[in-house]
Amino acid sequence: MERAARRVENINRKVPVAGKRVLEIGCGRGEVCFALNKTYGGDVVGVDVRSYPEWEDAPRGVTLLQTDQTAEDPQDIGKFDLIYSNSVWEHVRHPFKMLKRAFDVLKPGGHLLLSANLHRGPKASHRYRDIFFPWPHLLFDDEIVEQFYQTLNLKRTSAWVNQLSIADYFNYFNMVGFDVLHTSYSITPIDEAFVQRFSDKLDRFPRYDLERDFIHVKLRRPSNWSSGLHKFKRPAGWTPPSRRHPGAKRFWENIEASTEIIASNNGQPSPKLTATAGRNSGGANARTLRPQRTDGASSILGISDLSGIKMVAGGGIEPPTSGL
Ligand SMILES: C[S@@+](CC[C@H](N)C(=O)[O-])C[C@H]1O[C@@H](n2cnc3c(N)ncnc32)[C@H](O)[C@@H]1O
């Protein structure tokens, strides 16, 4: 519960909660909803595509609903002053539709606090309990990783994730019509030696993306819009809202500065994004990815084990026959 109380404090620092009607998207067991209600009172709704036994303990003022708000005709859950969502968007199968839905159920001027794991980040495979080096999902085909699990007789499956990048998120924020008020990232410093070793795969991605694990954004539904972009007529000289925020403006400048025009085969120029600069503190810190196993077993596949792994044609790896 302490973790939920901390999260709630953090939410309140970003957007004062008292007196607000709050929605949590992907509420899981509901701890944050319970803590919001306990600390600030008010009406709290949590939605999730699955239900949890803990929901039975929901106090008055907390409503927990099993509903997919990206469904064709989603359940009516009313309007909200504040929406919170943590570690959910990467699991949502239709993330753009969910953003539009969030916009629609926000009152004008309402806020969305969104934290999501980024697919090009080091930990996005969600296999960090078993694989202790960064970006396994970018380096190796799923079947190869599955082979490892089979070799080790591991039955675990990892949660499904979409592949949204930072640029995808910002494009979506723009397209839906959100103002981006604040952006921050959780960053894992890049291990240069590791990246060099697998540069054939990792050079496909900007360093900017590779080092970013989580995006944390504070979005606002503009108070002067009655609905999303589909009803919004851009006045002459209009700047997309997310470019007005200094942080986001820098983001777009980065993207734009790194856009070069190259000639395509048919002679038509086409835009190409190249790797951009970004904070790169280097060092051998990929080991910070190594989580402590909760079951006390020795590590299954650690960074040092890579020496036993042979890259094979087609982008896969061959599991070492012994030594694990
Ligand atoms: C990693 S858990 C995070 C739970 C909670 N937000 C937390 O921070 O502990 C992801 C949750 O998102 C839910 N989820 C996945 N897709 C969803 C969707 N389309 N709508 C609502 N919840 C969804 C999952 O069922 C799961 O409970």
The ligand as a Gaussian input file, in Angstrom:
#p B3LYP/6-31G(d) Opt

LIG

0 1
 C        1.320000      -3.970000     -15.844000
 S       -0.335000      -3.888000     -15.296000
 C       -0.358000      -2.319000     -14.484000
 C       -1.415000      -2.236000     -13.439000
 C       -1.428000      -0.932000     -12.630000
 N       -1.697000       0.215000     -13.462000
 C       -0.115000      -0.759000     -11.886000
 O        0.588000       0.230000     -12.151000
 O        0.204000      -1.585000     -11.035000
 C       -1.203000      -3.572000     -16.817000
 C       -2.712000      -3.595000     -16.655000
 O       -3.298000      -3.060000     -17.848000
 C       -4.468000      -3.786000     -18.101000
 N       -4.867000      -3.565000     -19.497000
 C       -4.313000      -4.057000     -20.622000
 N       -4.989000      -3.639000     -21.689000
 C       -6.000000      -2.847000     -21.242000
 C       -7.045000      -2.122000     -21.851000
 N       -7.242000      -2.124000     -23.175000
 N       -7.896000      -1.422000     -21.064000
 C       -7.733000      -1.428000     -19.725000
 N       -6.769000      -2.095000     -19.081000
 C       -5.922000      -2.799000     -19.831000
 C       -4.078000      -5.208000     -17.743000
 O       -5.183000      -6.058000     -17.566000
 C       -3.294000      -4.992000     -16.461000
 O       -4.112000      -5.023000     -15.333000

